[in-house]
């Protein structure tokens, strides 16, 4: 009976030792994965900031371009009016 109990205790201890080792391996793998995840998050954050800067530059360029083209269009219309007036004055004279 003592041998059976002793064998059972040794079996349980070996199972506990095996589970402890497996738990440590899983913990190390988890820490590696968390480290990789932190690096990826940091990289994505940097890329997001870069994209936000590009969007700001693009928006500013678009608004400046629209404003400048409107001003240019207004000047073209004014020049057309002046040319029409000059041509009409020459036709009457």
GIQUIUR-V49783 format. One record per helix or strand. SS is the DSSP state (H for helix, E for strand). FROM is the first residue (numbers start at 1). TO is the last residue. If there is no record, write none. Layout:
BEGIN
ss={SS:SS}
from={FROM:FROM}
to={TO:TO}
END
This chain:
BEGIN
ss={H}
from={2}
to={92}
END
